[in-house]
Amino acid sequence: MRFLRRNSTTATDSPDDAASAVTEVSDQTRGVTPSKGRATPKRREAEAKRRGPVAPPPKTMREAMKRNKELRKANPTTKEDRRAAAKERRARMDAGDDKYLLPRDRGPVKAYVRDLVDAKRNLLGLFMPLALLVFVALLVPNVSIQRYATLLCTVMLLGMVVEGYFNGRRVAKAVREKFPKETVKGRSVGWYAFIRASQIRKLRVPKPRVKPGDAV
């Protein structure tokens, strides 16, 4: 009878005791992280998923050779392949392909600026020969030759600065008229034209598309 009384007493516990029991259970399981329900993918599987779907294997020998050739062209491994890839990139850069140009040379605006500069003979094109002349003059022991060479270089440098200033304004004005919807910064375009004009014509990259005197 005592055993039955204990069971009946336990079965008729108060609601407060039941709530405290639930609170204790929730406190014990609060710090437990629930499982994701799936296994963590391996590193190889995750990398393969990021790379995308794997291409199916080639069905014929010709297809395999073609795919191998494309992979070698995209990722050259031998010295000859790297040399051929570099030669192709250089040719594309000289031709003015935007994909192979430097970020500063990309876009139709920069191409138009290059055409404006290349279509005109500039005194700035003598900048590098002038620097070489100054270097040679400094090696000559004759003081009078050094004096005249220095004076000539100073006069030419002043003329180059004046020409570069007016040339930059002319190019910026033409670019704004050609591309009215583009935000053209006169200082940036003028400096780009100055750098282009100061280079020797045969050494300019990309190569000039127009000849001196051509209409642009």
N, C-alpha and C positions, 0 to 999 in steps of 0.2 A: 504494500500500500504506500509506503514511503517512496519507493521508486516511481510509482505512478504519480504521486503528488509532485515530485521534482519535475517530471516531464510536463505535467500540466502547468506548473509554474513557469517553466521555460517557454512554453508555447504561448503563454499569455503575458509576454513582456510588454512593457509600455512602448508607445510610439517614439518617445524620446530616445530610448535605448536603440531602437532600429535605426533612427536617423544618425545617431553617433557612430553606429557600426558602418553605415554607408560612407560617412565622412572619413573614417579611418581607412577604408578600402581605397577611396579616391585619393587620399593623401599618399598612400603607399604606391599607387600607380601613376602619380602625377609626373614623376621624373623619368618614366619609362618611355622611350621613343617607339612609336608603333612601327611595325615592319612595313616596307614598301610593297610587299606582295609579289616582288620579282627579284631575281638575282642581279647583282651589280655586273654590268657588261665588262668584259675584259678589255685591256688596252688595245689589242689588235683589232677587236670588233669595233671599238669606238673610232679608231683612226680610219678604218675602212668605211665606216658610215659617214665620216666627215668628207672623205675623198669622193664619195658618190658611188653610184653603181659601177661595178667592174664590167668592162667590155667583154662580150662573149669571145671565146677562143676562135682563131681563124679556122675556116673550113677547108681552105685550099692552100697550097704552097705559095701561090702567087699573092694571095691575100696576106699571108704571114710575112713575105718579103716586103710588101708594100708598107705594112704596119711597122716593121723593123726600120725601114728607111725613114719613115716619118718620125719615129722616136729618136733616131740618130740625128736627124735634122733639128729637132726641138732641143735635144740635150747632147751636144757634140762631146765625144769622149776622147777621140784621138787628136793628135796635134794637127793633122791635115784638116779634120772636120772643124776644129776651133778656128783655124786660120781662114777656112772658107766662110764660116759664119761671120767672123769679124769683117772679112772683105765685103760680104753682102750687106752687113749693117752700115758699113762706111758708104757703100754705093747708094743705099736707100737714104742715108742722111744727106749726101751730096745732092740727091735728086729732090730733096725737100719733103720727104714723106713724114707726116706728123707723128707717126707711130715711133719713128726712130730719132726724132729730133729731141733736143734738150727742152725742158719746160719753158725756158725763156724765148725759144724760137717757134713755139707752136701757135697755131691759130691763123685765120685769114688776115687779121690785122697786122701781125708781124710779117707775114709774107708780102703784104702790100707795102709795108715800110721798106723791106729789102728791095723790092722792085723800084721804088722811088729813088733809093740811094744808088742802086746799080745802074739806073738809066742816066746818071749824070756823073761827069768827071769832077772829082773833088780834090782840093788841095790837101785834104786830110789823108789821102792815099799815100802821100810822101812822108808820113810820120815815121814809119819804121826805117826807110832809107835815110831819113834825116838823123835818127838816133844812131844809126851805124856810122854816118859821116862824122858826128860829134865824137864818137869813140875813136875813130881813126885819127881825127885831128888832135886829140889829146895825146896820142902816141908820137906825134911828130915833134922833134925837139925845137923847131923854129917857133919863136914866140909870136911873130907877126902872122903866121898861118893860123895859129890857134886863136888869135884875136879876131881875125876876119871870119873864121869858121864859127866862132861863138856869136859874133854879131849877126851873121847870116841865119844861124839857127834861131836866134831870138826873134828876128823879124818874121821868119816863117812860122814860128810857134804862135806869135800874136795873130798872124793872118789865119792860121788854122782855128784858133779859138773864136775869132769873129765869124769865120765861115761856118763853123759848127753851130754857133748860136742861131744864125739866120736859117741855116739848113734845118735845124730842129724845129723852128717855128713853121717853116714851110711844110715840113712833113706832117706835123701835128694838125695843121689846118686842112691839108689834103685828106688825112685819115678821118677827121671829123665829118668832112663832106661825103666821103665814101661810105662810112659806117655811122650814120646819124643815130642809130639805136644803141650803139656801143658806148660804154663809159670810157672815154679816152683821156688819159692823164698826159698833159703836154710834156711834163718833165721826164716821165718814164719813156715816152715815145721818142722824145728828142735825144735822150741819152742812148737809147738803142740805135738810133740813126747815127749818132756820133761814133759809137763803137764800130758799127758796120762800115762807115766811111773811112775810118782810120786804118782799116786792114787792107793789105795788098789784095788786089782784085783776084788774083789766081789762088790766094790762100783763104778766101772767104768760104765759110760753111754755113748754110748750103750754098752750092754754086750759083752764081747769077743766072737768072732765067732770061734777062733782057740785056741788050747791048747798049753802050752809051749813045744817047741820042734817040732811043726808041720812046714812043709815046706809051705812057702807063695809064 
